[in-house]
Amino acid sequence: MRSISLFFKSILPLLLFTAYFGIFSSSVSFAQDVGAGAAIFKQKCTACHAINKQVLGPALKGVSERHTEAWLLKWTKNAPAMIASGDPEAKVLYDKYKPTMMTAFTELSDDDVKNIYAYVKAEGDKPPVAAAGAAVGADGTAVGGSGDGGVSNFMLIGLIAVIVIAFLVILVLNRVINTLERVMLRKKGVEVEEEEEIKKDRLAGLKMLSKNKKFIFFLVLLSVILLGSAGWKGMWETGVHTGYQPVQPIKFSHQLHAGVNKVDCQYCHSGAYKSKNASIPSANVCMNCHNYVQATEKYNGEISPEILKIYTALDYNPETKVYGNNQKPIEWIRIHNLPDFAYFNHSQHVRVAGIECQKCHGPIQTMQEVYQYSPLTMKWCINCHRETEVNHKDNAYYDQLLAAHNQLKKGEKVTAAVLGGLECGKCHY
C-alpha cells in the first residue's frame, strides 16, 4: 500500500502539469490556427466559397469529413493539375461545377491550407441561429435535441470534464490510501507523524524557499521578461488595425462589383488618380447603374433591400423615377485611417508610380465586406519603398527632375518651382 501511495505522489504533479500544459497549449494553438485560417480564407476563398451555402463553389462545411487531409492539400494548392491528372474525386467536382474552375494557390504552404480548413471546421461546427433566435443543428433540429449541431464542442467540453474528474478521483484515492496506511502503521505500533506536523514542515519549506535569493531573483527576472514582452507587444500594436471590418450602412459587395462585374476601382474612387484622397463615391454614382439595375431575382420580384437604401438616401421613387427633397447622406464608416502626422497621396502612388490598389488594400475584388488588409505602419511603408522599383521611363515627373539635375551640373539657375515647389501638397494637407 505504501508503494502505491508513493507512486501516486510521484506522478501526480507531473500529470497535473502535463494536463494543464497540454490543454493550454492545444487551445492556444487551435486559436492561432483558426485566426490565421480566417485571414487567408477572407483573402482567397470568399469569392467562390461560403461555409454553409453554395456560392460559385460548394459549401465548405464538412469538407474535412468528405475528403482526406492529403487530398485537400493537393486540391487547394493546384486543383487544375489534379483534374488534368484524372484524379476521380477531382473529376467529380469538376463535372459538377464546370465550367467554373478552382483557382490554383501554389503560393500557400501546407500549414496555410491546414489553417484554412481549421477555420472552416470551427465555423462549420457553430450551430446556425433560427429566425426566432433559437440555435438549431445542421438538420434543423434544436441543439440538445436529436440533431447533431454542436457535437464537437460537446465532445471537447466532455473530454476536459473527464480529465478533471479523473484527477479529482486520483486526489481522493491518494488521500484514502494515506489514511489507510496511517491506520495500519498505528496498529503495528509504529509512530506516525501527524498531518498537522507534515503541513508545518511544508510551510517551513516554502518559507525557506522564499528566503532563497537566487529563487527570488529568478522569479523577478521571469516576471520582468513576461511583463516587458507583453508591454512591448501592446505598445508596438497600438494604432494598428489590421483586419478591422466595421458594419457599413449598406452591404456593398466589392466581390460582386469589382470582381464579378469588373467595375474599375477608379470609376467609383475617381480621386485616387488625381488627388490626395481616393474619395468615397456619391450616391449619384451608384445611380448611374442602379437607376436600371435593381437586383429583383433573389427577392421574389422585389427590389433588393440594399439598393432600396440608396433610393431612400436620395429620396428617389423607382416607379416614377422622381427625386424628392428629403435627401440624406449615407454615413459610411471609414476603414483605412492614417495618423494626422502621416502624409499619403493617392495620385503619387496610383498615377506616378502606377501601383495597383491591391498593393495596399489587398484582394479587394474578392471581399464581400471590405476590411483593412495591410497594417499601414511606418515599417510596412518603408519596406514597400525599399522593394518598389521606380519606373522613370516616359514619366513627365522624372523627365522634369532629370532636366533640373542636368541644369545643376551645368551650373544653371534652378528654382524651387522647377522641382515642384508650386504643388499644393508641398504645404497643404
C-alpha positions as CSV (number, residue, x, y, z in Angstrom):
1,M,0.0,0.0,0.0
2,R,2.8,2.4,0.8
3,S,4.4,1.8,-2.5
4,I,1.2,2.6,-4.3
5,S,0.9,5.9,-2.3
6,L,4.5,6.8,-3.1
7,F,3.8,6.1,-6.8
8,F,0.7,8.4,-6.8
9,K,2.6,11.1,-5.0
10,S,5.5,11.0,-7.5
11,I,3.3,11.1,-10.7
12,L,0.5,13.4,-9.5
13,P,2.4,16.7,-10.0
14,L,3.7,15.6,-13.4
15,L,0.2,14.5,-14.5
16,L,-1.3,17.8,-13.4
17,F,1.4,19.9,-15.1
18,T,1.2,17.8,-18.3
19,A,-2.6,18.0,-18.5
20,Y,-2.7,21.8,-17.8
21,F,0.1,22.5,-20.3
22,G,-1.4,20.2,-22.9
23,I,-4.9,21.8,-22.6
24,F,-3.4,25.3,-22.6
25,S,-1.1,24.8,-25.5
26,S,-3.6,23.0,-27.6
27,S,-6.2,25.6,-27.1
28,V,-3.8,28.4,-27.9
29,S,-2.5,26.6,-31.0
30,F,-6.1,26.0,-32.2
31,A,-6.9,29.6,-31.8
32,Q,-3.9,30.7,-33.7
33,D,-4.6,28.2,-36.5
34,V,-8.2,29.4,-36.8
35,G,-7.2,33.0,-36.7
36,A,-4.6,32.6,-39.4
37,G,-7.0,30.5,-41.5
38,A,-9.7,33.1,-41.2
39,A,-7.5,35.8,-42.6
40,I,-6.4,33.6,-45.6
41,F,-10.0,32.5,-46.2
42,K,-11.2,36.1,-46.4
43,Q,-8.3,36.9,-48.8
44,K,-8.5,34.0,-51.2
45,C,-11.7,31.9,-50.7
46,T,-14.7,34.2,-50.2
47,A,-15.0,35.0,-53.9
48,C,-16.2,31.4,-54.6
49,H,-17.0,29.7,-51.3
50,A,-19.0,30.2,-48.2
51,I,-19.2,27.9,-45.1
52,N,-22.8,27.0,-45.0
53,K,-24.1,27.7,-48.5
54,Q,-23.1,27.2,-52.1
55,V,-21.8,30.2,-54.0
56,L,-19.7,29.6,-57.1
57,G,-18.3,26.5,-55.5
58,P,-19.8,24.1,-52.9
59,A,-20.4,24.9,-49.3
60,L,-17.3,24.0,-47.3
61,K,-19.0,22.8,-44.1
62,G,-17.9,19.2,-43.5
63,V,-15.3,19.2,-46.3
64,S,-12.7,17.6,-43.9
65,E,-15.0,14.7,-43.5
66,R,-15.7,14.3,-47.2
67,H,-12.0,14.3,-48.3
68,T,-8.7,13.3,-46.7
69,E,-6.3,15.9,-45.5
70,A,-3.7,14.9,-48.0
71,W,-6.2,15.2,-50.9
72,L,-7.3,18.6,-49.6
73,L,-3.7,19.9,-49.5
74,K,-3.1,18.9,-53.1
75,W,-6.5,20.1,-54.3
76,T,-6.2,23.6,-52.7
77,K,-2.7,24.2,-54.0
78,N,-3.3,23.0,-57.6
79,A,-6.8,21.8,-58.5
80,P,-6.3,22.2,-62.3
81,A,-3.3,19.8,-62.1
82,M,-5.3,17.2,-60.2
83,I,-8.2,17.4,-62.7
84,A,-5.7,17.0,-65.6
85,S,-4.1,14.0,-63.8
86,G,-7.5,12.2,-63.8
87,D,-8.0,12.1,-60.0
88,P,-11.5,10.6,-59.6
89,E,-12.6,13.0,-56.8
90,A,-11.3,16.0,-58.6
91,K,-13.1,14.9,-61.8
92,V,-16.4,14.5,-59.9
93,L,-16.1,18.1,-58.6
94,Y,-15.2,19.4,-62.0
95,D,-18.1,17.7,-63.7
96,K,-20.5,19.0,-61.1
97,Y,-19.4,22.7,-61.2
98,K,-17.9,23.2,-64.7
99,P,-17.2,25.4,-66.4
100,T,-16.2,27.0,-63.1
101,M,-12.6,26.0,-62.3
102,M,-10.9,26.0,-58.9
103,T,-8.1,28.5,-58.8
104,A,-4.5,27.2,-58.1
105,F,-3.0,28.6,-54.9
106,T,0.6,27.3,-55.3
107,E,1.9,30.1,-53.0
108,L,0.2,28.6,-50.0
109,S,2.2,26.3,-47.7
110,D,0.8,23.2,-46.1
111,D,0.3,25.0,-42.8
112,D,-1.6,27.8,-44.6
113,V,-4.0,25.2,-46.1
114,K,-4.4,23.4,-42.8
115,N,-5.2,26.7,-41.1
116,I,-7.9,27.4,-43.7
117,Y,-9.6,24.1,-43.0
118,A,-9.2,24.6,-39.3
119,Y,-11.2,27.8,-39.7
120,V,-13.7,26.1,-41.9
121,K,-14.3,23.3,-39.4
122,A,-14.6,25.8,-36.5
123,E,-17.1,27.9,-38.4
124,G,-19.0,24.8,-39.6
125,D,-19.3,23.4,-36.1
126,K,-21.1,26.5,-34.9
127,P,-24.9,25.9,-34.9
128,P,-26.9,28.2,-37.1
129,V,-29.4,30.6,-35.5
130,A,-33.1,30.2,-36.3
131,A,-35.2,33.2,-37.1
132,A,-36.7,33.2,-33.6
133,G,-33.2,33.3,-32.1
134,A,-33.1,29.6,-31.2
135,A,-29.9,27.7,-32.1
136,V,-30.5,24.8,-34.4
137,G,-28.5,21.9,-35.6
138,A,-27.4,21.2,-39.2
139,D,-30.6,19.2,-39.8
140,G,-32.9,21.9,-38.4
141,T,-33.4,20.3,-35.0
142,A,-32.8,22.3,-31.9
143,V,-29.5,22.0,-30.2
144,G,-29.8,19.5,-27.4
145,G,-32.5,17.5,-29.3
146,S,-32.0,14.8,-31.8
147,G,-29.8,16.9,-34.1
148,D,-26.0,16.8,-34.1
149,G,-25.3,20.5,-34.1
150,G,-22.5,21.5,-31.7
151,V,-21.4,17.9,-31.2
152,S,-17.7,18.7,-31.5
153,N,-17.9,21.4,-28.8
154,F,-19.8,19.0,-26.6
155,M,-17.1,16.4,-27.1
156,L,-14.3,18.9,-26.3
157,I,-16.0,20.0,-23.1
158,G,-16.8,16.4,-22.1
159,L,-13.1,15.4,-22.6
160,I,-12.0,18.3,-20.3
161,A,-14.6,17.3,-17.8
162,V,-13.4,13.7,-17.8
163,I,-9.8,14.8,-17.3
164,V,-10.8,17.0,-14.3
165,I,-12.9,14.2,-12.8
166,A,-10.1,11.7,-13.2
167,F,-7.7,13.9,-11.3
168,L,-10.2,14.6,-8.6
169,V,-10.6,10.8,-8.2
170,I,-6.8,10.4,-8.1
171,L,-6.6,13.0,-5.3
172,V,-9.4,11.4,-3.3
173,L,-7.8,7.9,-3.7
174,N,-4.5,9.3,-2.7
175,R,-6.0,10.8,0.5
176,V,-7.8,7.5,1.3
177,I,-4.6,5.5,0.7
178,N,-2.6,7.8,3.1
179,T,-5.3,7.4,5.8
180,L,-5.3,3.6,5.5
181,E,-1.5,3.5,5.7
182,R,-1.5,5.6,8.8
183,V,-4.2,3.3,10.4
184,M,-2.2,0.2,9.6
185,L,1.1,1.6,10.9
186,R,-0.5,2.7,14.2
187,K,-1.9,-0.9,14.7
188,K,1.6,-2.2,14.2
189,G,2.8,0.2,16.9
190,V,4.8,2.4,14.5
191,E,4.8,6.1,15.3
192,V,3.2,8.1,12.6
193,E,3.9,11.8,12.0
194,E,0.7,13.8,12.4
195,E,-0.8,15.6,9.4
196,E,-0.5,19.0,11.1
197,E,3.2,18.5,11.6
198,I,3.6,17.5,7.9
199,K,1.8,20.7,6.9
200,K,4.0,22.7,9.2
201,D,7.1,21.1,7.6
202,R,5.8,22.1,4.1
203,L,5.1,25.6,5.2
204,A,8.6,25.8,6.6
205,G,10.0,24.6,3.3
206,L,8.0,27.3,1.5
207,K,9.3,30.0,3.9
208,M,12.9,28.8,3.3
209,L,12.3,28.9,-0.5
210,S,11.0,32.5,-0.1
211,K,14.3,33.5,1.5
212,N,16.4,32.0,-1.3
213,K,17.8,35.0,-3.1
214,K,18.6,33.0,-6.3
215,F,15.0,31.8,-6.5
216,I,13.5,35.2,-5.8
217,F,15.9,36.7,-8.5
218,F,14.7,34.1,-11.0
219,L,11.0,34.9,-10.3
220,V,11.6,38.7,-10.6
221,L,13.6,38.3,-13.8
222,L,10.9,36.0,-15.3
223,S,8.2,38.5,-14.3
224,V,10.1,41.4,-15.9
225,I,10.6,39.4,-19.1
226,L,7.0,38.4,-19.4
227,L,5.5,41.8,-18.5
228,G,8.1,43.6,-20.6
229,S,7.3,41.4,-23.6
230,A,3.6,41.9,-23.2
231,G,4.0,45.7,-22.8
232,W,6.3,45.9,-25.8
233,K,3.9,44.0,-27.9
234,G,0.9,46.1,-26.7
235,M,2.7,49.4,-27.5
236,W,4.0,48.1,-30.8
237,E,0.5,47.2,-31.9
238,T,-1.1,50.4,-30.7
239,G,-3.0,52.1,-33.5
240,V,-2.6,49.0,-35.8
241,H,-6.0,47.9,-37.0
242,T,-5.2,45.1,-39.4
243,G,-8.4,43.1,-40.0
244,Y,-10.7,46.0,-38.9
245,Q,-14.1,45.4,-40.6
246,P,-16.9,47.7,-39.4
247,V,-20.5,47.1,-40.4
248,Q,-21.4,49.6,-43.1
249,P,-24.9,51.2,-43.5
250,I,-25.2,49.5,-46.9
251,K,-23.8,46.0,-47.6
252,F,-21.8,46.9,-50.7
253,S,-20.0,43.9,-52.2
254,H,-16.7,44.7,-53.8
255,Q,-16.5,41.0,-54.8
256,L,-19.7,41.5,-56.9
257,H,-18.8,44.9,-58.4
258,A,-15.0,44.8,-58.8
259,G,-14.7,41.0,-59.0
260,V,-17.7,39.6,-61.0
261,N,-18.7,42.7,-62.9
262,K,-15.2,44.0,-63.4
263,V,-16.0,47.6,-62.5
264,D,-12.8,49.6,-62.4
265,C,-11.8,50.9,-59.0
266,Q,-11.4,54.5,-60.2
267,Y,-14.9,54.6,-61.7
268,C,-16.1,54.9,-58.1
269,H,-13.0,56.2,-56.4
270,S,-12.1,58.8,-59.0
271,G,-9.9,60.8,-56.7
272,A,-7.3,58.1,-56.4
273,Y,-5.9,59.1,-59.9
274,K,-5.8,62.9,-59.5
275,S,-5.8,63.8,-55.8
276,K,-4.5,63.0,-52.3
277,N,-7.7,61.2,-51.3
278,A,-9.3,58.3,-53.2
279,S,-12.8,59.8,-52.3
280,I,-16.0,58.0,-51.4
281,P,-18.4,58.0,-54.4
282,S,-21.6,59.9,-54.0
283,A,-24.9,58.1,-54.2
284,N,-25.4,59.6,-57.7
285,V,-22.5,57.5,-58.9
286,C,-24.4,54.4,-57.7
287,M,-27.5,55.6,-59.5
288,N,-25.6,55.5,-62.8
289,C,-26.2,51.8,-62.7
290,H,-28.9,51.2,-60.1
291,N,-31.4,53.5,-61.9
292,Y,-31.8,50.4,-64.1
293,V,-30.2,47.5,-62.2
294,Q,-32.4,46.7,-59.2
295,A,-31.5,43.0,-58.4
296,T,-35.0,41.6,-58.1
297,E,-34.2,38.0,-58.8
298,K,-33.4,36.9,-55.3
299,Y,-36.2,38.9,-53.6
300,N,-39.4,37.5,-55.2
301,G,-39.6,40.3,-57.7
302,E,-39.0,43.0,-55.1
303,I,-36.1,45.4,-55.3
304,S,-33.0,44.5,-53.3
305,P,-33.2,45.9,-49.8
306,E,-29.6,47.3,-50.1
307,I,-30.5,49.1,-53.3
308,L,-33.6,50.5,-51.6
309,K,-31.3,52.1,-49.0
310,I,-29.7,54.1,-51.9
311,Y,-33.1,55.1,-53.1
312,T,-34.1,56.2,-49.5
313,A,-30.9,58.2,-49.1
314,L,-31.7,60.1,-52.4
315,D,-35.5,60.2,-51.7
316,Y,-35.9,58.5,-55.1
317,N,-39.1,56.8,-56.3
318,P,-38.1,53.9,-58.6
319,E,-41.6,53.8,-60.1
320,T,-42.0,57.4,-61.0
321,K,-38.2,58.0,-61.3
322,V,-38.6,61.3,-59.5
323,Y,-36.2,62.6,-56.7
324,G,-37.7,64.2,-53.6
325,N,-36.4,66.9,-51.3
326,N,-35.8,64.8,-48.2
327,Q,-32.3,63.5,-49.2
328,K,-29.9,62.3,-46.5
329,P,-26.2,61.4,-46.8
330,I,-25.1,57.8,-46.5
331,E,-23.0,57.6,-43.3
332,W,-20.2,55.3,-44.4
333,I,-17.7,54.2,-41.7
334,R,-14.0,54.9,-42.5
335,I,-11.8,51.8,-42.5
336,H,-8.3,52.9,-43.5
337,N,-7.2,55.9,-41.4
338,L,-3.7,57.1,-41.1
339,P,-2.5,59.3,-38.2
340,D,-2.7,63.1,-38.8
341,F,1.1,63.4,-38.9
342,A,1.4,60.9,-41.8
343,Y,1.0,62.3,-45.3
344,F,-0.1,60.0,-48.1
345,N,-1.1,61.0,-51.6
346,H,-3.1,58.5,-53.7
347,S,-2.2,60.2,-57.0
348,Q,1.5,59.9,-56.4
349,H,1.2,56.2,-55.9
350,V,-1.6,55.4,-58.5
351,R,-0.7,57.8,-61.3
352,V,3.0,58.5,-60.9
353,A,4.2,55.1,-59.6
354,G,1.5,53.0,-61.3
355,I,0.8,51.0,-58.2
356,E,-2.4,48.9,-58.2
357,C,-5.0,49.3,-55.4
358,Q,-4.4,45.7,-54.3
359,K,-0.9,46.5,-53.2
360,C,-2.2,48.3,-50.1
361,H,-5.8,47.2,-49.9
362,G,-5.3,43.5,-50.6
363,P,-7.5,41.4,-52.9
364,I,-10.4,43.9,-52.8
365,Q,-12.1,42.2,-55.7
366,T,-12.8,39.2,-53.5
367,M,-14.1,40.9,-50.5
368,Q,-17.8,40.7,-49.7
369,E,-17.2,43.3,-47.0
370,V,-14.1,45.4,-47.0
371,Y,-11.6,45.1,-44.2
372,Q,-8.1,46.6,-43.5
373,Y,-5.8,44.2,-45.2
374,S,-2.4,45.8,-44.6
375,P,-1.1,47.1,-41.2
376,L,-0.3,50.6,-42.7
377,T,2.6,51.0,-40.2
378,M,5.7,53.1,-41.0
379,K,7.8,49.9,-41.2
380,W,5.4,48.4,-43.7
381,C,5.5,51.5,-45.9
382,I,9.3,51.7,-45.7
383,N,9.7,48.1,-46.7
384,C,7.4,48.7,-49.7
385,H,9.5,51.8,-50.7
386,R,12.7,49.7,-50.5
387,E,11.3,47.0,-52.7
388,T,9.3,49.0,-55.3
389,E,11.3,49.8,-58.4
390,V,10.8,53.3,-59.8
391,N,9.6,53.3,-63.4
392,H,11.1,56.5,-64.8
393,K,10.5,55.8,-68.5
394,D,8.0,58.1,-70.3
395,N,7.2,59.7,-66.9
396,A,6.9,63.6,-67.1
397,Y,7.7,64.0,-63.4
398,Y,11.1,62.2,-63.6
399,D,11.8,63.8,-67.0
400,Q,11.5,67.2,-65.4
401,L,13.6,66.1,-62.4
402,L,16.3,64.8,-64.7
403,A,16.3,68.1,-66.7
404,A,16.7,70.0,-63.4
405,H,19.7,67.9,-62.4
406,N,21.3,68.5,-65.8
407,Q,20.9,72.2,-65.3
408,L,22.6,71.9,-61.9
409,K,25.5,70.1,-63.5
410,K,25.9,72.9,-66.0
411,G,25.8,75.5,-63.2
412,E,22.5,77.0,-64.4
413,K,19.9,78.5,-62.1
414,V,17.3,76.1,-60.8
415,T,14.4,77.4,-58.7
416,A,12.2,75.6,-56.2
417,A,9.3,75.9,-58.6
418,V,11.2,73.7,-61.1
419,L,11.4,71.0,-58.5
420,G,7.7,71.0,-57.8
421,G,7.7,73.8,-55.2
422,L,4.4,75.2,-56.5
423,E,2.5,72.0,-55.9
424,C,-0.3,72.5,-53.3
425,G,0.7,69.3,-51.4
426,K,4.1,70.8,-50.5
427,C,2.4,73.0,-47.9
428,H,-1.2,72.0,-47.6
429,Y,-2.6,68.7,-46.4
